[in-house]
């Protein structure tokens, strides 16, 4: 597998790259930086982690 872009709600938020028989997530958007450099078994696992991360993230007023 080559590197692959990961999107959330149609917006690119990071990439995954093969690393030690798993996928390492590299965040490119601040709101998913908490997942940066974590390893996953599949892109679907990354997307589930992003959803869970954003559902539990504090909301800041603008």
Backbone as a printed PyTorch tensor [residue, N CA C, xyz], in Angstrom:
tensor([[[  0.8360,  -1.1850,   0.0000],
         [  0.0000,   0.0000,   0.0000],
         [  0.8790,   1.2460,   0.0000]],

        [[  0.4530,   2.2180,  -0.7320],
         [  1.1150,   3.5210,  -0.7590],
         [  0.4360,   4.4300,   0.2610]],

        [[  0.9540,   5.6350,   0.4180],
         [  0.2630,   6.5870,   1.2850],
         [ -1.1150,   6.8700,   0.6980]],

        [[ -2.0530,   7.2010,   1.5640],
         [ -3.4250,   7.4370,   1.1420],
         [ -4.0010,   8.5990,   1.9310]],

        [[ -4.7350,   9.4530,   1.2580],
         [ -5.3930,  10.5860,   1.9040],
         [ -6.5960,  10.0760,   2.6870]],

        [[ -6.7990,  10.6310,   3.8780],
         [ -7.9580,  10.3030,   4.6990],
         [ -8.8230,  11.5550,   4.7910]],

        [[-10.1140,  11.3870,   4.4690],
         [-11.0470,  12.4980,   4.5200],
         [-12.0520,  12.2940,   5.6360]],

        [[-12.5630,  13.4010,   6.1490],
         [-13.6630,  13.3780,   7.0980],
         [-14.6870,  14.3900,   6.6150]],

        [[-15.8840,  13.9290,   6.3510],
         [-16.9570,  14.7530,   5.8100],
         [-16.5060,  15.4970,   4.5570]],

        [[-15.7680,  14.8060,   3.7050],
         [-15.3400,  15.3640,   2.4300],
         [-14.1270,  16.2660,   2.4850]],

        [[-13.5370,  16.4340,   3.6620],
         [-12.3800,  17.3170,   3.8230],
         [-11.1490,  16.4710,   4.1560]],

        [[-10.0600,  16.6180,   3.3990],
         [ -8.8370,  15.8860,   3.7460],
         [ -8.3250,  16.3290,   5.1150]],

        [[ -8.1130,  15.3610,   6.0170],
         [ -7.6550,  15.6840,   7.3650],
         [ -6.3070,  15.0540,   7.6910]],

        [[ -5.8300,  14.1760,   6.8200],
         [ -4.5530,  13.5250,   7.0720],
         [ -4.2340,  12.5000,   6.0050]],

        [[ -3.1460,  11.7840,   6.2380],
         [ -2.7680,  10.6800,   5.3620],
         [ -2.4140,   9.4810,   6.2370]],

        [[ -2.4430,   8.3160,   5.6330],
         [ -1.9190,   7.1300,   6.2840],
         [ -0.7640,   6.6220,   5.4400]],

        [[  0.2540,   6.1280,   6.1240],
         [  1.4000,   5.5410,   5.4430],
         [  1.6780,   4.1810,   6.0740]],

        [[  2.1160,   3.2170,   5.2730],
         [  2.4580,   1.9120,   5.8430],
         [  3.6240,   2.0510,   6.8170]],

        [[  3.5090,   1.3740,   7.9700],
         [  4.5490,   1.4360,   8.9800],
         [  4.4170,   0.2220,   9.8930]],

        [[  5.3890,  -0.6530,   9.8650],
         [  5.4280,  -1.8350,  10.7240],
         [  4.1670,  -2.6940,  10.5820]],

        [[  3.7890,  -3.0150,   9.3560],
         [  2.6210,  -3.8570,   9.0480],
         [  1.2930,  -3.2360,   9.4810]],

        [[  1.2810,  -1.9450,   9.7470],
         [  0.0530,  -1.2260,  10.0800],
         [  0.0680,   0.0950,   9.3300]],

        [[ -0.8880,   0.9420,   9.6330],
         [ -0.9630,   2.2530,   9.0030],
         [ -0.7460,   3.3290,  10.0530]],

        [[  0.1740,   4.2330,   9.7610],
         [  0.4200,   5.3640,  10.6650],
         [ -0.3220,   6.5640,  10.1170]],

        [[ -1.1050,   7.2050,  10.9860],
         [ -1.8730,   8.3760,  10.6050],
         [ -1.0510,   9.6350,  10.8310]],

        [[ -0.9820,  10.4690,   9.8150],
         [ -0.3050,  11.7630,   9.8930],
         [ -1.3700,  12.8420,   9.7140]],

        [[ -1.6420,  13.5790,  10.7680],
         [ -2.6750,  14.6220,  10.7310],
         [ -2.1850,  15.8330,   9.9490]],

        [[ -3.0820,  16.4160,   9.1610],
         [ -2.7550,  17.6600,   8.4610],
         [ -3.7360,  18.7760,   8.8320]],

        [[ -4.7000,  18.4510,   9.6850],
         [ -5.6460,  19.4440,  10.1900],
         [ -5.5670,  19.4490,  11.7110]],

        [[ -5.6350,  20.6370,  12.2830],
         [ -5.4590,  20.7930,  13.7290],
         [ -6.4820,  19.9940,  14.5370]],

        [[ -7.7150,  19.9370,  14.0930],
         [ -8.7570,  19.3060,  14.9030],
         [ -8.5940,  17.7880,  15.0410]],

        [[ -7.6730,  17.1870,  14.2940],
         [ -7.3970,  15.7440,  14.4570],
         [ -5.9610,  15.4920,  14.9150]],

        [[ -5.2740,  16.5210,  15.3580],
         [ -3.8650,  16.3940,  15.7480],
         [ -3.6840,  15.4060,  16.9050]],

        [[ -4.7060,  15.2020,  17.6930],
         [ -4.6280,  14.2440,  18.7870],
         [ -4.4300,  12.8130,  18.3230]],

        [[ -4.6900,  12.5400,  17.0530],
         [ -4.5200,  11.1970,  16.4900],
         [ -3.2010,  11.0600,  15.7240]],

        [[ -2.4490,  12.1430,  15.6350],
         [ -1.2100,  12.1460,  14.8520],
         [ -0.2430,  11.0610,  15.3290]],

        [[  0.3280,  10.3440,  14.3760],
         [  1.3290,   9.2960,  14.5930],
         [  0.7890,   8.0260,  15.2510]],

        [[ -0.5240,   7.9040,  15.4050],
         [ -1.0820,   6.6630,  15.9300],
         [ -1.1440,   5.6170,  14.8150]],

        [[ -1.0870,   4.3580,  15.2150],
         [ -1.1320,   3.2470,  14.2660],
         [ -2.5070,   2.5910,  14.2640]],

        [[ -2.9320,   2.1800,  13.0720],
         [ -4.2330,   1.5530,  12.8820],
         [ -4.0810,   0.3650,  11.9390]],

        [[ -5.0720,  -0.5290,  11.9920],
         [ -5.0440,  -1.7080,  11.1220],
         [ -5.6300,  -1.4310,   9.7430]],

        [[ -6.5170,  -0.4360,   9.6410],
         [ -7.1610,  -0.1430,   8.3550],
         [ -7.5530,   1.3280,   8.2940]],

        [[ -7.8610,   1.7830,   7.0870],
         [ -8.3370,   3.1530,   6.9020],
         [ -9.6810,   3.3260,   7.6120]],

        [[-10.4960,   2.2840,   7.6040],
         [-11.7860,   2.3440,   8.2900],
         [-11.5810,   2.5600,   9.7970]],

        [[-10.5650,   1.9370,  10.3660],
         [-10.2490,   2.1550,  11.7800],
         [ -9.8460,   3.6060,  12.0300]],

        [[ -9.1020,   4.1880,  11.1090],
         [ -8.7120,   5.6010,  11.2250],
         [ -9.9590,   6.4780,  11.1990]],

        [[-10.8540,   6.2120,  10.2660],
         [-12.0600,   7.0250,  10.1480],
         [-12.9440,   6.8950,  11.3870]],

        [[-13.0360,   5.7010,  11.9570],
         [-13.7910,   5.5200,  13.1990],
         [-13.1470,   6.3110,  14.3410]],

        [[-11.8230,   6.2790,  14.4000],
         [-11.1060,   7.0110,  15.4450],
         [-11.3070,   8.5220,  15.2870]],

        [[-11.3240,   8.9970,  14.0630],
         [-11.5530,  10.4240,  13.8150],
         [-12.9470,  10.8130,  14.2980]],

        [[-13.9550,  10.0230,  13.9230],
         [-15.3200,  10.3120,  14.3740],
         [-15.4000,  10.3470,  15.8970]],

        [[-14.8380,   9.3420,  16.5440],
         [-14.8730,   9.2750,  18.0080],
         [-14.1320,  10.4670,  18.6160]],

        [[-12.9840,  10.7950,  18.0590],
         [-12.1760,  11.9180,  18.5570],
         [-12.9570,  13.2330,  18.4560]],

        [[-13.5800,  13.4630,  17.3110],
         [-14.3030,  14.7220,  17.1140],
         [-15.6000,  14.7690,  17.9150]],

        [[-16.2140,  13.6200,  18.1620],
         [-17.4310,  13.5970,  18.9730],
         [-17.1440,  13.8840,  20.4410]],

        [[-15.9130,  13.6410,  20.8740],
         [-15.5400,  13.8840,  22.2660],
         [-14.6870,  15.1300,  22.4620]],

        [[-14.4060,  15.8310,  21.3770],
         [-13.5780,  17.0340,  21.4600],
         [-14.3950,  18.1990,  22.0140]],

        [[-13.7990,  19.0250,  22.8600],
         [-14.5180,  20.1950,  23.3720],
         [-14.7940,  21.1850,  22.2460]],

        [[-15.9160,  21.8330,  22.3180],
         [-16.2870,  22.8490,  21.3280],
         [-15.8720,  24.2130,  21.8750]],

        [[-15.2320,  24.9970,  21.0150],
         [-14.7990,  26.3340,  21.4140],
         [-15.6690,  27.3700,  20.7240]],

        [[-16.0030,  28.3990,  21.4370],
         [-16.7730,  29.4950,  20.8540],
         [-15.8500,  30.3530,  20.0040]],

        [[-16.3820,  30.8720,  18.9240],
         [-15.5810,  31.7220,  18.0380],
         [-15.6700,  33.1650,  18.4510]]])
